[in-house]
Amino acid sequence: MSGMLMFVIAFGVLVYAVLRASNASFTHDESLSYLRYPHQTLTDILAHKEAYTNNHMLNTLGMKYCERLFGTSELVLRLPNLLALVMYMFYAALLVRSLPAWTGLAMFTILISNAHLLELFTLARGYGLSFGFMLAAIYHLATYLRSVRFRDAMLFHAACMLAVLSNFTMLDLYAAALGLLALAGCFIWWMMPEYRPVLWKNVRLQTVLLALAVFGLWEPVRQVVTQNHFDFGGQQGFYHDTMRSVIYAAFPGLYVDEILLLFFQVLFTALMVLALALIVRMVIKKNIQFFCEQKVFVVVTCVLVLTCTVAIVQHWIFGADHLEARFAKFLLPLLALHVGLLLLAVTQQRGGNVVMVAFLLLAGISLKSFINNSGYYRSEEWQYDMETKDMMKELLVDHGRATSGSPSIRIGNTWLFEPTINFYRVIWHVDELAPAHRNGPEWNEDYLYLDGSQRAIADTTKYTILRVFDRAGACLYTRRVDGEAMNAPR
């Protein structure tokens, strides 16, 4: 029964994601990526010639070849991330399958029903891809540490490498996972001396696989480091930038004031310290059974803590920005798994029904939050672009019926809208529309599309409102002709 419900929930989430990917307006970052990167040669893409934070290499390749195979549309360009969502849900199910049935269902639901996280799977960016490969890497790392199979070692490194090529912030996670492998080797050397010959064999295997991964990542990472484009947004500190972003993302629609933010920061830190203390205690006691039974909990906890540590050290040594906003969201599934598995580890054999009910309640709250905060016109970071597609349709309809319209049209715009306007101009083949630019309106264009910061200075003697786009906080103006509007405003 719980397995069937898991499939139904996953299928429902996937259907929603496909519909959103098909209908939601392209955003600033997606449009910029499409216009600049996929049309490069394969050699230039693989060499990462344009080493910029927005150039998510694997996503660029995905857009390039999906467009070549299926044509150009929002759904086609977002298809790689939708496939990554399927992979993410598959590995989320594998990670929770050892839990009691209803508890596993609840944990799975929590992992796939965060509105802010799911949005990134419906965009043509590298974030969704990196999340899918991240869970794959976590699963195969945990499985490898239990079974020591070559297949899992190979898939772990492959998943980490692909995650990094999807989003360079995953370098932190890869480094953290490698650190855990080193710690696990020390653990085995100390606690199980009879396995030392096997350990040396696996050290050689890991060295070869790591060398192959380094070979694949070397040039893209070198380009990024050389051009110093680790600009992930945060300058004030790990807690202010990274933890704040993760906490905001964890509770869509909830107003988190400074007091509540501090509470969650202290709570999550305390839980990580508690988990580390539990793991260290089991190491000292040489409790091998604990590590066999709680392998996912141990791996998730150690990778989460080490990833945060690597991110902080990277800022100190290289001056890289702290992870912030969408760059920090890959920590959210790890944190959710960490908290849930810690609760199960410390309550093992005690209060099973209470724990199960608590998990189901949290899953219900997560689903309700997902329903309340999802939609084609909802976005955490790109709300301003959620109606740019509708604006372009309105502009083209108005121009088509304007009796005094000229064969070519110009639009003045707030700089934020420039990539998406040009994206739809290109894929819809609107040749009569001059390319938009980032220099702001010149106040002599045929149309203006302005956000709230510029609407107040629009010259109403020259322009009249054609349509207000409330959800985007923007307004489309049309130029008056001989003192009259080209068309009646709506």
LUMDREN-736578 format. One line per 5 residues: number of its first residue (from 1); for each residue x, y, z of C-alpha. Coordinates in steps of 0.02 Angstrom, whole numbers. Example, Ala and Ser with C-alpha at 12.3 -4.5 7.8 and 13.67 -1.06 7.14 Angstrom:
1 = 615:-225:390; 684:-53:357 .
//
This chain:
1 = 0:0:0; 137:125:47; 233:78:-111; 82:114:-219; 54:281:-132 .
6 = 238:324:-160; 216:291:-346; 55:394:-354; 135:543:-265; 290:533:-375 .
11 = 184:521:-533; 79:670:-479; 233:775:-445; 308:726:-613; 147:771:-707 .
16 = 146:941:-623; 330:967:-666; 299:924:-850; 150:1043:-858; 248:1182:-776 .
21 = 397:1155:-890; 280:1163:-1040; 185:1319:-989; 288:1430:-874; 379:1576:-952 .
26 = 564:1557:-980; 664:1653:-851; 809:1775:-860; 944:1645:-824; 870:1512:-938 .
31 = 855:1635:-1081; 1031:1700:-1057; 1097:1521:-1057; 1003:1475:-1215; 1056:1630:-1311 .
36 = 1240:1618:-1264; 1295:1438:-1240; 1208:1292:-1330; 1249:1357:-1503; 1435:1348:-1473 .
41 = 1532:1203:-1548; 1542:1043:-1448; 1730:1070:-1425; 1705:1244:-1353; 1568:1182:-1235 .
46 = 1674:1038:-1171; 1824:1153:-1150; 1711:1275:-1056; 1776:1422:-1157; 1646:1538:-1080 .
51 = 1684:1499:-898; 1543:1588:-810; 1436:1538:-662; 1280:1538:-771; 1357:1417:-896 .
56 = 1303:1249:-825; 1398:1138:-944; 1291:980:-939; 1132:1082:-955; 1208:1172:-1105 .
61 = 1241:1004:-1188; 1067:945:-1144; 985:1098:-1222; 1095:1084:-1376; 1052:906:-1418 .
66 = 870:907:-1361; 841:1056:-1475; 929:965:-1617; 820:810:-1592; 651:883:-1547 .
71 = 649:1065:-1602; 636:1220:-1493; 509:1241:-1355; 508:1271:-1169; 472:1087:-1135 .
76 = 610:1023:-1250; 742:1139:-1177; 690:1091:-1000; 682:905:-1039; 855:862:-965 .
81 = 801:928:-796; 636:833:-803; 734:674:-833; 844:723:-686; 685:736:-580 .
86 = 644:555:-623; 821:506:-570; 807:610:-411; 643:524:-362; 714:352:-405 .
91 = 865:374:-292; 761:457:-156; 655:299:-154; 811:190:-144; 881:293:0 .
96 = 724:272:106; 677:94:58; 760:20:213; 648:124:327; 482:60:395 .
101 = 354:69:255; 249:219:309; 399:313:377; 489:286:212; 337:350:118 .
106 = 333:507:226; 520:539:204; 506:514:15; 360:636:8; 457:768:104 .
111 = 605:748:-15; 503:776:-174; 371:901:-120; 468:1060:-83; 401:1192:-203 .
116 = 563:1292:-212; 668:1138:-245; 548:1066:-373; 545:1230:-470; 727:1203:-515 .
121 = 684:1038:-599; 566:1132:-715; 696:1256:-776; 829:1240:-911; 971:1261:-788 .
126 = 1096:1144:-708; 1024:1140:-533; 897:1001:-557; 1027:896:-648; 1149:919:-505 .
131 = 1018:868:-375; 980:707:-467; 1163:659:-484; 1194:709:-303; 1068:584:-234 .
136 = 1139:453:-353; 1313:486:-284; 1252:477:-103; 1164:312:-134; 1309:229:-224 .
141 = 1434:293:-95; 1330:218:46; 1310:55:-50; 1495:47:-92; 1546:70:90 .
146 = 1434:-78:134; 1468:-197:-11; 1635:-133:-84; 1578:-168:-262; 1668:-95:-412 .
151 = 1503:-46:-495; 1454:65:-349; 1626:145:-341; 1620:183:-527; 1442:252:-519 .
156 = 1485:358:-368; 1628:447:-457; 1529:461:-619; 1381:539:-528; 1493:661:-435 .
161 = 1581:712:-596; 1415:740:-686; 1347:836:-537; 1498:953:-544; 1477:978:-731 .
166 = 1295:1022:-698; 1335:1149:-563; 1510:1191:-501; 1451:1213:-321; 1450:1022:-317 .
171 = 1639:1026:-306; 1612:1054:-121; 1506:897:-108; 1629:792:-209; 1773:848:-98 .
176 = 1668:807:55; 1626:633:-10; 1809:600:-46; 1850:654:131; 1722:530:196 .
181 = 1802:392:93; 1970:433:173; 1892:431:347; 1807:265:309; 1975:193:256 .
186 = 2053:245:421; 1903:172:513; 1922:4:426; 2111:1:453; 2086:28:640 .
191 = 1931:-78:675; 1948:-221:551; 2132:-263:524; 2084:-424:434; 2016:-316:291 .
196 = 2177:-218:264; 2228:-312:105; 2054:-277:32; 2071:-96:87; 2234:-73:-8 .
201 = 2156:-148:-163; 2012:-24:-151; 2129:121:-121; 2209:84:-289; 2037:71:-369 .
206 = 1981:236:-296; 2142:319:-353; 2113:264:-533; 1930:318:-532; 1974:486:-453 .
211 = 2110:512:-584; 1981:483:-722; 1862:606:-640; 1999:736:-623; 2041:712:-806 .
216 = 1860:746:-853; 1843:897:-739; 2015:974:-758; 1988:1094:-902; 1815:1160:-854 .
221 = 1869:1187:-673; 2035:1264:-728; 1941:1388:-837; 1826:1436:-693; 1969:1453:-568 .
226 = 2076:1551:-691; 1936:1674:-725; 1888:1675:-540; 1703:1648:-572; 1657:1561:-411 .
231 = 1534:1702:-381; 1395:1615:-287; 1327:1771:-206; 1364:1773:-19; 1495:1882:66 .
236 = 1434:1901:245; 1460:1727:317; 1406:1546:311; 1261:1565:431; 1201:1730:360 .
241 = 1210:1675:178; 1205:1485:164; 1103:1431:314; 981:1574:291; 952:1521:110 .
246 = 925:1339:156; 803:1381:295; 703:1500:186; 694:1365:50; 641:1233:177 .
251 = 482:1326:222; 399:1396:65; 266:1525:103; 315:1540:286; 374:1708:349 .
256 = 537:1675:440; 585:1825:546; 756:1848:625; 708:1762:788; 636:1609:700 .
261 = 786:1607:583; 905:1605:732; 804:1465:811; 819:1355:656; 1004:1395:636 .
266 = 1037:1341:816; 923:1188:798; 1003:1123:639; 1178:1153:706; 1135:1061:867 .
271 = 1065:915:767; 1224:902:664; 1331:907:821; 1220:775:901; 1234:663:748 .
276 = 1424:681:743; 1433:642:929; 1330:485:902; 1441:429:758; 1602:463:855 .
281 = 1532:367:1004; 1498:217:893; 1674:228:820; 1750:227:993; 1640:79:1042 .
286 = 1688:-8:878; 1504:-41:848; 1515:-111:671; 1332:-165:673; 1277:17:694 .
291 = 1372:69:539; 1301:-75:438; 1122:-37:490; 1136:153:482; 1248:172:329 .
296 = 1137:301:242; 1122:405:401; 1312:402:427; 1350:445:246; 1221:586:234 .
301 = 1275:662:400; 1461:657:362; 1439:722:184; 1327:864:245; 1447:919:382 .
306 = 1601:901:272; 1518:995:129; 1480:1142:243; 1659:1134:308; 1732:1132:132 .
311 = 1624:1281:81; 1686:1382:230; 1869:1335:202; 1852:1374:16; 1795:1549:61 .
316 = 1941:1574:180; 2075:1509:62; 2014:1556:-113; 1899:1700:-71; 1751:1613:-156 .
321 = 1579:1679:-111; 1476:1586:16; 1339:1479:-60; 1178:1577:-65; 1000:1566:-133 .
326 = 985:1435:-273; 1170:1390:-258; 1139:1327:-81; 981:1228:-114; 1071:1063:-146 .
331 = 1098:1059:43; 910:1050:73; 884:865:28; 1038:820:129; 973:916:279 .
336 = 801:837:266; 877:662:256; 996:702:398; 861:763:517; 742:620:477 .
341 = 872:482:488; 944:554:648; 772:550:728; 753:369:677; 928:323:738 .
346 = 904:395:912; 727:325:932; 767:152:865; 664:19:952; 570:154:1048 .
351 = 410:247:1005; 398:179:829; 216:224:804; 240:400:872; 386:428:754 .
356 = 286:361:607; 139:476:645; 257:624:663; 336:588:493; 166:568:410 .
361 = 110:733:485; 265:821:419; 238:742:248; 59:806:247; 118:981:292 .
366 = 249:972:154; 119:920:25; 1:1059:78; 144:1185:66; 186:1118:-107 .
371 = 7:1141:-166; -5:1317:-94; 161:1379:-163; 170:1298:-335; 104:1355:-503 .
376 = 151:1415:-676; 160:1595:-614; 255:1562:-452; 444:1576:-434; 556:1606:-286 .
381 = 694:1700:-378; 623:1743:-550; 449:1807:-509; 478:1960:-617; 490:1849:-773 .
386 = 335:1743:-741; 229:1844:-862; 358:1894:-993; 291:1759:-1110; 114:1828:-1091 .
391 = 179:2004:-1120; 258:1952:-1284; 95:1874:-1341; 1:2032:-1295; 127:2141:-1387 .
396 = 117:2038:-1545; -73:2036:-1544; -79:2223:-1518; 46:2257:-1655; -48:2145:-1775 .
401 = -209:2242:-1754; -133:2417:-1744; -187:2506:-1903; -45:2631:-1887; 87:2506:-1839 .
406 = 251:2504:-1934; 325:2345:-2012; 460:2344:-1877; 438:2375:-1692; 552:2420:-1548 .
411 = 530:2386:-1364; 611:2478:-1220; 629:2375:-1063; 699:2361:-889; 864:2268:-907 .
416 = 800:2114:-813; 680:2072:-954; 806:2081:-1095; 859:1896:-1107; 681:1827:-1101 .
421 = 614:1953:-1228; 755:1905:-1346; 727:1719:-1312; 546:1726:-1370; 595:1841:-1513 .
426 = 715:1706:-1574; 614:1547:-1547; 452:1625:-1613; 546:1702:-1761; 479:1876:-1726 .
431 = 592:1960:-1854; 495:2123:-1853; 541:2151:-1670; 710:2234:-1646; 822:2147:-1517 .
436 = 799:2208:-1339; 950:2276:-1246; 1005:2307:-1067; 1029:2494:-1075; 854:2537:-1018 .
441 = 718:2624:-1117; 761:2769:-1232; 581:2832:-1219; 554:2833:-1406; 513:2649:-1433 .
446 = 345:2581:-1493; 320:2485:-1330; 389:2488:-1154; 395:2343:-1033; 445:2407:-862 .
451 = 457:2339:-686; 400:2432:-532; 562:2531:-515; 536:2616:-684; 347:2627:-700 .
456 = 345:2785:-597; 451:2878:-724; 357:2822:-880; 305:2972:-985; 115:2958:-990 .
461 = 105:3098:-1119; 192:2983:-1243; 134:2812:-1182; -24:2732:-1118; -43:2570:-1021 .
466 = -86:2421:-1129; -87:2292:-991; -31:2276:-810; 50:2110:-761; 20:2107:-575 .
471 = 102:1940:-537; 265:1998:-614; 251:2176:-548; 272:2242:-725; 176:2345:-852 .
476 = 168:2349:-1043; 149:2521:-1122; 108:2566:-1301; 159:2728:-1384; 25:2857:-1415 .
481 = -2:2907:-1595; -61:3086:-1627; -111:3103:-1447; -210:2941:-1446; -167:2765:-1395 .
486 = -134:2642:-1534; -266:2534:-1452; -381:2551:-1305; -291:2505:-1144; -348:2355:-1043 .
//
